[in-house]
Amino acid sequence: MPISRIDQLERDLRAWSLRTPALSLASSLGAEDMVITDLICRKNLPIRIFTLDTGRLPEATYRLLDRIFEHYGRRIEVFWPTPEDVEALVKEQGVNGFYHGLAARRACCAARKVKPLARALSGQQGWITGLRRDQSPTRGDLVTETWDEGHRLMKYSPLLDWSREEVWAVLEEYRVPYNALHDQHYASIGCAPCTRAIQPGEDERAGRWWWESSDSKECGLHVASEAEKATQAS
């Protein structure tokens, strides 16, 4: 009998935690990451869980953090941008400067997400993401295991081949807490000013930075270096 998706996920997480003992789930608190969070908590796997609070998250995301603690008795570790980085960003481009161009938006993501991620991953041997290939055109070439040259550690993406339907089947079966915005057609949830609900037929990332081209919709957390791309292609 073929192994189920959730059983394979558990096997992968256990194997990776043995191979890279200092292992973290970098949770966006989205549906995919809640599938992984639920398994880590239910099975008491030795995997740290953290998230990034950019300071611009929707209220529903903060409520989810409280629900996770109520449901599992475990608090998710939170990393924020430094006040100095935020002050410099706002001084340079204004409070909502990210609407004014791709470079400005990426500078905002760098201060609020990329730099806090680097701090969160300091001292780790590997990190886990909830990425799926069919979320957007920019993720079609991702691989399950890769060396993250930028952070100098392993990167694991166990849900790459999962469908949206499979993710939600697990959430429903195990009654996993999730962000209430998903019920309002928010497929991918980031900062409040940069996230909207999607329309029928749009890809799952269409609601993120909707004023930009679909081939630029990454914040910098999951952009492979040239060395990684060469490794993936070989």
C-alpha positions, 0 to 999 in steps of 0.5 A: 500500500502506498505510504500516505502524504502525512506519513511520508511527511513525518518520515521526512521530518524525522530523517532531517532532524537526525541528519541536521539536529539544529533544525527549524521550521520557518513558519509563515503561519500559512496553511502549508506551514500549519500542516507541518506545525501540527505534525511537529507538535502532535508527534513532539518532533525535535524541531524548533518553530519560529515566525517573522513579525514584520510589524505590518501583519493582519490582525487575523495572523496575530490571533492565529499565534494565540490559537496555536498556543491554546491548541498545542500549548506551545508558543511560536518563537517570533523575530522582529526587524530591528527598530534601526532598520525600520526607522532607516527604511521609513526615513528613506521611502516613507511608511508605504514606499513599497508601492512605488516600485520593485526596488522599494518593495524589496528594500522593505522586505529586506529590512522586515523579513530577510534580515530577521530571517538571517538572525533566526537561522543563526546557529542552525543546521537546516530550515524547513519551509512550506513551499509548494511548486504550484503556488506560483510561476516563480516556484516551479523549479524548486527542489525538496532538499538543497544547500542554502548557500546564502545561509550556509545550511540545508533547506528542506521543502517537504510539501513541494508536490502537494496540492492545495486540496491535499493541504486542506484535507489534512487541516480538516482531518486533524482540525488544525488551527489556520488563519481566518483570512483563508475563509475570505479567499486569501490564499497566501497571506503576508503583510496587510498592505501587500495582501489581498483576496484572490479571484477565481482562476488566479494563482495562489500568489496573485494576492501578494504584491498584486501591482507587480509582475507575476515573475517578481513575486518573491520577498527574498526569503526563497530566491536561490543564488546562482550557485544553488541554481547550478546545483539544482540543474545538475 
